[in-house]
């Protein structure tokens, strides 16, 4: 356990992604995964009000609803931290102040709670003034409905501008950043955005840490067994290029040295990167959690981390 950046949230080194709840994991499967995650020491769960609106028949809010029902059934709200997001629900799009005020009430109701530990802007909204968005978030923090704020999918310049506004106006500032980041997609985070996070002492919780499942090692050259396994598998196989093959080779070597799954190594590598506090990863069934939880206990040597970094260049 370690504090999440400058917050008082003492978190486990792995954050459980809730994007599968109400999608590939039904209510019972989601409950089983959540039970196994907390039994394994996990305590930070990431969801969003827009999850899982993309599923035919869904309207958004399904993930929060399942998570809220689990919290109510287990009576363990004080034992876990809940992160959710605003801006992508079909009926609550964007970051206008009025929308944020309405969306947070929807989320609180679905989650069966009176506060959200970490509330993200799910993406930047360039049509809404940053000061308006930050002012609305500040109201929620002052009202006790939200403890800390996060920014997902922001560019370095926009994040910097938001922090400057918060500091100048005395508003609650973003303390956590959620970017796309993994061994085969490094360009979004590394460079200017990472520099801002380090300089401003922002904690980073990367999403897609396993690159759609590619970094589990499940998809290999010449293996056509998963070729028609659905859109997620198809997207994962897009990484099966020269770089992807090099990365898998490096992961295989480190995994063999530690006798752990390839996925554990891929997630452990993220924790060696600047400002990264914990990767976000999801599991459809409890059996998939073992490799994720193992990553939290795995410490890579400097040479192992360097070999993985070099393979992914």
PERALIN-V330629 format. One record per residue. N is the residue number from 1. BURIAL is + if it has 24 or more other ideal C-beta (glycine too) atoms within 12 Angstrom, else -. Layout:
n->[N	N]
burial->[BURIAL	BURIAL]
This chain:
n->[1	2	3	4	5	6	7	8	9	10	11	12	13	14	15	16	17	18	19	20	21	22	23	24	25	26	27	28	29	30	31	32	33	34	35	36	37	38	39	40	41	42	43	44	45	46	47	48	49	50	51	52	53	54	55	56	57	58	59	60	61	62	63	64	65	66	67	68	69	70	71	72	73	74	75	76	77	78	79	80	81	82	83	84	85	86	87	88	89	90	91	92	93	94	95	96	97	98	99	100	101	102	103	104	105	106	107	108	109	110	111	112	113	114	115	116	117	118	119	120	121	122	123	124	125	126	127	128	129	130	131	132	133	134	135	136	137	138	139	140	141	142	143	144	145	146	147	148	149	150	151	152	153	154	155	156	157	158	159	160	161	162	163	164	165	166	167	168	169	170	171	172	173	174	175	176	177	178	179	180	181	182	183	184	185	186	187	188	189	190	191	192	193	194	195	196	197	198	199	200	201	202	203	204	205	206	207	208	209	210	211	212	213	214	215	216	217	218	219	220	221	222	223	224	225	226	227	228	229	230	231	232	233	234	235	236	237	238	239	240	241	242	243	244	245	246	247	248	249	250	251	252	253	254	255	256	257	258	259	260	261	262	263	264	265	266	267	268	269	270	271	272	273	274	275	276	277	278	279	280	281	282	283	284	285	286	287	288	289	290	291	292	293	294	295	296	297	298	299	300	301	302	303	304	305	306	307	308	309	310	311	312	313]
burial->[-	-	-	+	+	-	+	-	+	-	+	+	+	+	+	+	+	+	+	+	+	+	+	+	+	-	-	-	+	+	+	+	+	+	+	+	+	+	-	+	-	+	+	+	+	+	+	+	+	+	+	+	+	-	-	-	-	-	-	+	+	+	+	+	+	+	+	+	-	+	+	-	-	-	-	-	+	-	-	+	+	+	+	+	+	+	+	+	+	-	-	+	+	+	+	+	+	-	+	+	+	-	+	+	-	+	+	+	-	+	+	+	+	-	+	+	+	+	+	+	+	+	+	+	+	-	-	+	-	+	-	+	+	+	+	+	+	+	-	+	+	-	-	-	+	+	+	+	+	+	+	+	+	+	-	+	-	+	+	+	+	+	+	-	+	+	-	-	-	-	+	+	+	+	+	+	+	+	+	+	+	+	+	+	+	+	-	+	+	+	-	-	+	+	-	+	+	-	-	+	-	+	+	+	+	+	+	+	+	+	+	+	+	+	+	+	+	+	+	-	-	-	-	-	-	-	-	-	-	-	-	+	+	-	-	+	+	-	+	+	-	-	+	+	-	+	+	+	+	+	+	+	-	+	+	-	-	-	-	+	+	+	+	+	+	+	+	+	+	+	+	+	+	+	+	+	+	+	+	+	+	+	+	+	-	+	-	+	+	+	+	+	+	+	+	+	-	+	-	+	-	-	-	+	+	-	+	+	+	-	+	+	-]
